[in-house]
Amino acid sequence: MSAFSQYLKTTLCYLRQKQFRSGVVFAGGQKLHQAHIDELQSCFQNHVVFQLGGERYNFCGTHVTAKQGKQLLGQECQLLICDFSAEFDANSFSAALGTLCGGGLLVIFPPVQAITNCGERWLSNCLEQLIWIEPNQDFSLLPTTVETHSLTQINTSPNSVEQQQQAISLIERVVDGHRKRPLVLTADRGRGKTSAIGMASATLMKRRSIKIVVTAPSRQAVEPLFVHCCAGLSIEAGHRNRIEYTSSTLEFIAPDTLLESKIECDLLLVDEASAIPISMLQSLVERYHRMVLSTTIHGYEGCGRGFSLKFCSWLKQVRPQSRFFHIDQPIRWHRNDPLEHWFYQSFLLDAELPKIDAFDIKQLVAQPIAQQELVEQPSLLKQLFALLVHAHYQTTPNDLMLMLADRSISIVGAYSQQQLVGCALLIEEGSLCLDDIQDIQQGKRRPKGQLVASSLASQLGLSEAASSKSYRIMRIAVHPDWQKHGIGRYILRYLEQHIDADFLSTSFGATQPLLLFWQHNGFVPLRIGSHRDQASGCHSVIMIKPCNGCLWLQSGRKIFSQQLQYLLANTLSKLETDIVRSLVAMSYASVETAPLSKSVGFYSLGGASFDSVAPFIAQWIFSNIEQIESVSDLIIRKVIQQRSWDECAAEFSYLGRKQTESALRQQLTKLSSN
């Protein structure tokens, strides 16, 4: 038996006994370690093996590219091979690592190219904390597992399944209890969330005749649910998407099909809900009155936080009796797993904001923060990233790596008494040549890192905006204990005074508070997206503030106003009315103020027809934007967004068109008298 085989055998025995996971890094490349790979194959020949990146090894059951780790979600493996020699994707690695069970081994082939930026330096520093296997390694000198815990301090008692059993009971109560009381089940990876749903489904199917529908971003994501349901029913899996047991069924249906087909069921299970557009989740809640929504929220990752901040806030309003339950006890590995601890530290999933008891706006100081400074001072990096995580719902491990690696990104921190209370991330855009701008406008290319410049050039035809030098504010964050104290405004003023650019820009998911914040700081809207963002459930808006000239701005505002009037009656017909008011108020007003036509007065008294007066009402609203706050929600929906009479009646709780139109006439009478 080779030295590596002996080391591997001893290590795996220890890991399986403790239900720990460990990570090893193979230095020197795959060719130098081919013999070790062969021994890994022998050791794991009867186990599930996944591979992320690189050329596929024959014994790997599932192989995905370096960026496709999310395809492994919901599955489990005992050996995970990650080949980062050519490419590293932090989001993908995060997803793949969650599939590795306790007692399992992570094998990494590190990047082979020279370190060229701070992101690569940070990754290298993190990998150095794992166990490195060098060519001609003396294995007697290597530890058994990652030295992140003192073994004398680790509680090696078996994992508790108490929380998983609580989750199962709560799922059963959704069926047995009152309607319109959905359960929201959240968990970090490896906590047995999906398997708990499968076990609860089996219990319900054995106890009664029930039709259960499960939906998720993909069928693969709910594979553990089907496996545990079949195990609980003591049956073999038959149809891939359907389980039948006596008179009960459990069936997988894709979210879009579920909404289009209006399928009825006794219980709807929505797994990995954070990866489903929020608008779609809201439609499901409104249609199905007995449902469980579950999602993985691993630290700050992805739209899991968008689910928490956006969707759950909405759910508490429309379903105040909703229940929420979080599972934090691991099922797949030990609660003190060294590899999980290493991963949380490496990608700052454990970054917490320090409490700031005192703050003085007069002592506020803003200054640039260099990327090298963040690598050299991990405590500063944690503070900065904690601010960004708490301020934004869509932060991922890739954002950490990008912030450190991309030299076009600038970072500014706001300090009070040497405490970081706010920050901003900016990326340089624009300064594009005529040929590049023409390629963008003709759809031939879309250069990376040029979000606003490309959009203004292609969607509004503003070539000058793309040729100008600008900075896009990617993130602006303020400590939650000291928001609304002028810190954000102070940072923006600092940027205007110290950034060498023709204009500043920002792009964000539109909500009324955010629109008002940017408006109060001198930014004007020039573009709104036609579709809602998957994570936030909001339409993205681009706003800019000129710093030096920008003679094209007036033309851009007029173009935006014309586009907005059309879009509000088409793709933006369901945009929230408060956002409609804000955008209309900020849009470019007509040169001439249009009077309210006499025929509108006749209509409000019962004469004329709606179709004959609607254009005049719309023209009056867009040319009298200072009175937009007086325009009722019903007028906005019917006139500006051109919703049908049936849709308006349903939204405002009227019995039909007659009652809805009567209310509209009354509100127009009130509007015309202002």
N, C-alpha and C positions, 0 to 999 in steps of 0.2 A: 504494500500500500504506500503510495507517494505521500510526501509530507503535506501537500495540499489536501489530499483526500482525507488524511487523518485530522487535519485542522478543520476541514469542512464537516466531517462527521461529528467532531466534538462540539463545534459551534451550533450545528443544527439540533443536536441533542439538548443542549442548554436552552436554545431559543424555544423549542417545542415544550420543554418542561415548564418554562416561565411564561409562555405565550407572548414573548417579546418578538420584535422584528429587528433586524440589523442590516446595515448597509456596508458594502465593500466597493472600493474603487479599483479598477484594474488599470494601473499605469502602464504606458508603453504600447498600447494598441492591441487590437484583437489578435494579430498574427503571433505576437510574442506570448499570448496567453491561450493559444488554441488548445494546448494540452489541458489547461484548467477548464476550458469550456467543455471538453469531452468528459471530464470528471463531474462537472455540474450535470451534464446530461445523464450520466449513470446514476447520480444521486437523486435526481428529480424525475426519473423516467415514468414513475407512477403518479405524478402530481401534475397540477395545472400550471403551465408556464406561459407567461405573457412576455412579449417583446415590444419595446417602444423605440422606434428609430433604427437606422442601420440596415444592413442586409440580413434577411431572415435566417435564423439557425433552424435546422431541420426539426429539432425536438421542441421548438416553441409552438404551442397549440394555437395561439392567436398573435398575429404580428400586425402592428399599425405603424404609420409613419410618426415622426417625432412630434407632429402637431395634432395627432388624432387620438390622444389619450382619452378624450371624453367618450369615445366609442366603447371604452372598457367599463364605463360606469354601470353599477348594478351587478357586477360579476366579481369573482374571487379567484385568487391565484396563490400559489405557495412560493413561486420564484418569479421575480420581475427583473428582466434585463432591459436596461435603458442605455441606448447608444447615443451619446451626445457628441461623438467625434466630429460630426459635420454640422449639427444644428441642435439648439436647445430652445424649448418652449416651456416656460414656467407653468402656464395654465395647464398644458397637456400633461406635464409631469405630475402636477398636483392631483389631477383626476386619476392618473394611472396608479399613483402611490396608494390611493385609498382602496385599491382592490387587493393589496397584499395583506394576507392574513397573519395573525399571530403565529410565531414559529417559522415565519417565512423569511426569505433572504432577498435583498435588493442588490443587484450587481450593476455598476455604472462604468461605462467607458467614457472618460471625460473628454472635453474638447481638446483637440490636438494643436489648434492654431495658437499663435502667440497672443498674449493678452493685449488688446488695443484700446479698451475703454474701462470705465469704472464699474460697469455692470458685469463685465467678464471678471474683473478683479474680485468683486463681491462673491460671485458664484464660486470662483476658485478658492476663496477663503472658507466658504461654507463646505465645499467638498473635502477640504483638508481636515475637517473635523470627523470625517468617516474613517473607516479602516482602509488603508491603502495597501494593495498587493503589488509589489514591485517585481520585475524580473529577478530571478535568483533570490527570492524572498526567504528569509529565515522565519518560518512560521511559528517557531517557539516564542518569538518576541511579540507576536500580535495578540491583542485582547480578543475576547470572545464576542463582545458586542460593543456598540458605540458607548464611549465613556461619558455619558451625559448625566448619569445619576450615580450616586454612591449606592452600591448594592446593599449596604447595611440599612439604608433608609427606605428601600423599596418594599412595599407591602405586596407579597407574592400570593395573596389569597385569590381564589378563583374569581373571575368576573361575575358581577351580579347581573341577573336578568330581571331584577325587580321593576325597573323603569319600563322595560319591554312589555312585561305583563300588565303594567298600568296602561300602557298605550293600547294593548289589545282590548282591555275592558272599556276604555273610552271609545274605541271604534264600535264596539257592540252597542254602546249607549246611543250612538247616533241613529241606529236603526230602532232601538227600543224606546227612545225618548221622544221629546217634542220635535216637530218639524222646524225648519229654518234655524237650526243650531249646529252649524258646521263645525267640524273639528279641524284645527290646524296643527299638524304634527311636524316638528322640526327636529333635526339632529345633525351632528357632525358626522363625517364619514366613518363607517365601521361600527355604527351603533345599532345595527339591526332593525332600522326603521322599515325598510321594504319587506323584510322577512316577517316582521310583526304584523304588517297589513295582510300578508299571505296567510298567516296562522289565524288571524281574526276572521278572514273570509271563510276559511275551512270550518271554523266553529259555527258561523252563521249558516252556512250551507247544510251542515249536519242537523242543525236545530230546527230549521223551518224551510219552507219553499220560498226562495228568494232569487231575484235577478240582480246580479252585481255587474256593473260596468266599470272597468278600469281604463284610464287614459293617461298618457305620458308622452313626452316628446318623441320617444321611439319605443318599439316593442322590446328591444334589447334591454332597455333600462329597467323593465319590470320582470326580467327573467327570474330573479330570486323570489318574487311574489308568487309566480306560477309554481315554482319548485316547492316552496313551503306550503302552498295551498294543497297541492297534490299529495305531499307527505302527510299533511294533517287529515286528509280524506282517505289515506291509504290506497291511492289509485295511481295508475300509470298515466303519464301525460298523453293525451290523445291529439286532438286538433291543437295546433300551435297557439292559436289566439283564443281558444275557448275551452273551458272545463265544464263538464256536465256531471252532476251528482244527483241521482233520483230526479226530483223535480226542480232542482236549483241549477243556476248557471253563473259562471264568471267569464266575462268576455272582454278582450282588449279591443278598443275602438280609438282610432286616432282623434285628437282634439277637433280638427276642422270637420271631419266626417260626423263627429258627434253633434256638433252644432248645426250642421247643414241638414242632417237626417232627422233631428228632433226625436231621438230614440228615448223611450221611457225606461226607467229602471227603479228598483227599490233602494239602491245605494250606489252612489258614484264615488269612485276612488280616483283621485288625481295625484299621481306620483311625479316627483321632480317638478313640482308646480312652478318653481322659480324660473325654469327654462321655457315656460309657456307665456306668450304675450299677456300682459296684465289685462288688456281689454277683453281678451278671450276668456280669462279666468272670471272676470266680472260677469260676462254673459252666462257662463256656466253656473255661477252662484245664483243669478236671477232665475235660471230655468230649473235647477235641481235643488230640492229642499232637504235632501238627506245626503250629505257628502262629507268626505274626508279629503283635505288637501295636505299633502306632505311634501317636504322638500329638504334637500341637503344644504345646510348652511355651514360651510367649512371656514371658520374664521371670518374674514371679510370678503370671501371670494365671490366674484361674478355677480349675477343678478339675484343671488340669494339675498343680498342686502336690499336690493330694490324691492324684492318680494316683502321683506320685513317692513321697510319704511313706507312704501307706496301702497301695496295691495292690502296689507293687514290693517293699515289705518282706515282705508276705505271699508273694509269688511266690518270693522268695529262699529262703523256708522250705520251700515245697511242691515247688519245682523248682530245687534248688540248682545245677543245671547251666545255668541260664538265661544268655543272653548279653544284654549291654546295649551299645548304640552310640548316640552322639549326634552329629548333624550340626550344625556351627556355621558352615560356609562357605556364604555366600549363593549361590543360583543365580539368583534373580529380579533381584537388584540387586548393586551393587558392595559389597564387604565394608566400605568406608569411606563408605557412603551417608550423606549429610548429613541426610536426612529421618529415617532410622532413629535417628541420633544425637539429633536433636531430640526425637523421640517418647520415647526412653528417658529423657531428662532431664526432659521435661515431666511424665511419669506415674511417674517414679521407678523404672522398671524396672531401673535400674542402681544402686539404693540398696544399699550393702553395709555390713555391720556392722563398726565399728572394733574392733580387738583391744583388750581390757582386761586388762592384765597384773596389776594389783593391785586388790584389793577389800577394804574393811573394813566389815562390817555395822554397826559402831558409828558410822560416819560417814554412814550412809544417811539421806537426807533426801527426803521426798516433798512435792510442791507442784503446784498446778494449772498447766496450760499453756493459754494462750489461743489461739484459732484465729488471731487477728491476729498473734500472736507467731510462729506457724509460717510464715505468708506472708512476714513480714518477715525471718525467719531460715531460709532454705532448707536450710542445713546441719543445723539442729535437726530440721526436717521430715524430712529424709532419714534421720537417726538413728532418729527415732520410727517412721517407716514401715518401715524395715529390721527393727526389732524385731518389728513386727506381722506382717510377711511371713514371717519365720523361725519365728514361733510358731504360725502358723495356716495350714492347707492351702487355705483358701477365700478368698483375698484377691484383689480385682479392682481395675482402675482406678476403677470406680464407688465403691469403698470410700474411695479417696483423696479423691474429690470430695465424698462424703457427710460424711466426717470434717471437712472444711474448711467445708462449707456449712450443715450442720444445727445450728441454735443450741440444740437440746435435747440435743446431745452435749457431755459434759464429758470433759476429758482430764487425767490425773494422771501425772506423771513421777516416777520414783525415781532420785535422783542419788547417786553416791558420788564424792567429790573432783571435783565438777562434770562427771562423766561419766554419761550416761544409761544406766542398767543395767536399767531396767524401766519399764513403763507400763501404764495401764489406760484403756479407753474405756468411758464409761457413757452411757446415754440415759435421760432421765426418762420414767417411765410413770405410769399411774394417775390419781388425782384426777378420775375420770370421774363425771359426773352420773348420776342414776338413769335418766333417759330413754335416755342413751347405753348404759348397761349393759344395759337391757332390750332395746334394739335388737340388741346383740351376742349376747345369750342367745337371741334369737328368729331369729338368722341374717340380720338385715336389713342389718347393716353390720359391717365389720371395719376399724376405724380404723388407719391407718398408724402405725408406731412404737409399737404397744401389744401386742407379742407376748405377753408374760407376763400382763399384766392381762387381755387378751382371752381367753387360753387358760384361766386360772383361773376366769374368770366363766362362760364358755360350757361348758367341759368338766367342771368340778367344781362349778359352781353357786355359786362363792364371790363373791358380789357385793361383800362387804366388801374383798376383795383388790383389786378394780378401782377402788373408791372411795378406797382408801388411796393415799398418795403413795409411790412406790417408784423405785428406780433399777436398771435392768438392766445388768449388766456385760457389754458386748458383746465385749470382748477384754481379756485380761490377758496380758502378755508379759514375759519375762525374758531377758536376754542369755544365749545358750546356753553360754558359758564359765562362767557363775556361777549356773546353775540348781541347785536343791536346797541353797541357802544361806540360805533364809528370806526372800528378796526378795519373792516373791509373797505370802507370809503378812504381811509388813510392809505392803505396799500395801493388802491387804484390811483390816488393822487401822486404817490411816489413813482409809480410806473409811468405816468404821463410826463413827469418831470425828468426822469432819468433814462427812459427808453428812447433810442434813436430810431424812430419809425414815422411813417406818414399817418398810420392809424392803428388803433387797437381793435381787436375783435374778440368775440366769444360765441360759443355755440353750446346750447343746453336744452334740456327737456322743459318745455314751456309750462310754467305754473304762474298764477297771478303774482304771488310774492316775489318770485325771481324776476319776472318782467318788470315789476315796479322797482326793484333794487337796481337793475341795470339802467332803467330809464332815469331814475333819480341821480345816477352818476354820469348822465350825459350820453348814453348809448341809444342808438335808434335801430329798429328792426329793418332788415333788408331781405330776409328770406325765411320761409317756414316750410318744413318738410311735409310731404303729402301723407306720409304714413306714420303711425305711432311707433316709437321705439319699443323693442321687445322688453327691455328691462324696466324702463320707467313708466311705460304706458302713455307717454307724452309725445307730442310732436316737437321735433327739434327746431329751434329758432336761432338764426344768426343775427347778432347785433354788432354794430361798430361805433367807434367814437373817433372822429378825426383829430389828428395831432398837428399836422402840417398841411393845410390846404384842403385836399380832396375835393377838387372842383366837380368831380363826377357824382358827389353824394346826392345833390338835389335831383339829378336825373335818376339815380338809383332808387330814391324814396318814391318817386312818382311811378316807376316801373313796379315796385313792390305793392303800392296801393292798387294799381290796376290788376295785378295778379291776385291780390288778396280778395278783391271783390268777386272775382270769378271763382276762386277756390272755395270760398265760404259757401257757395251754393253747389259745390260739387264734392271734391275729395275731403273738404273740411266741414261738411254739413253737420257732423256730429261733434265738432269742437266745442268745448265747454263755453257757455255764454260769458262767463267772467273774463276768459281769455280773449274771446271775440271783442268785448268792449275795450280791453287793454290794447289790443293790436290795432283796432280801428282808430282809437284815440291817438296812437303813436304814428299812424300812417300819414302819408302826405295829403294834406287837405286840398280840395279843388280851389282854383283861383276865384271862381265866382260861387257865392253862396246861393244854393238853389232854394227857392221858396217852396213851401208845402202846397202842392197843387190844390185848387178848389175842389177837384174831383175826389181828393182824399177826404175832405170835409163831408162831401155828399155820401161817400162810402161809409164813413163813421156813423152817419145818421140813418143808414139802411139802404141807401141808393148805390148805384154803380155796381161793378163787380170787382172782386179782389184782383183778378188778373189784369184789369185795366188800370188799377191804381198802384199795384205793387212796384213797378219801376220808379214811380215818382217818390214813393216812400223810401226806397233804397237810395235814390239819388240825394234826397234830403239828408238822410243819416250820414252818408259819406262826405257831404259838404258842410255839415254842422257837427263836426266831431267833438266840439266843446260841450255838446249836450248829450253825448253818448250814454252818460250815467242815467239819464232819464228814460232811456229806451228799455222797455221791459224784456224779460227773457222770451216771452211768447212772440213778440215782434221780431226779435233777433232770429229765433228759430224759423218762423214762417216767412219773413220777408228777406232777411239777409242770407240765411242758410237754406231757404226754400225747402223745408221739410214738408212732408205731406200732411194733410189735415188729420189723418188717422194717427200719424206719429205724434203730432202736437197734442191731440186729444189724450193719447196714452200717457205722454210725459207729464202733462199738467192736470191729469185726472178729470177731464171733461167727458161727458157722455158720448159725444160725437161731433161731427162737423158743425152742426147748428149752434151748439153751446160754445164750441171753441171759437167760431167766427164772431159770435156775439161778444165774447170776452175781448177778442182782438179789436173789434170796433170801439168798445169802451176805452181800451188802453190807448188807441189812436186819438180818441177825443181828448183824453187827458194830456197826451203828448203835444197835440196841436195848440192846446191852451196855455202851454208853458211860455 
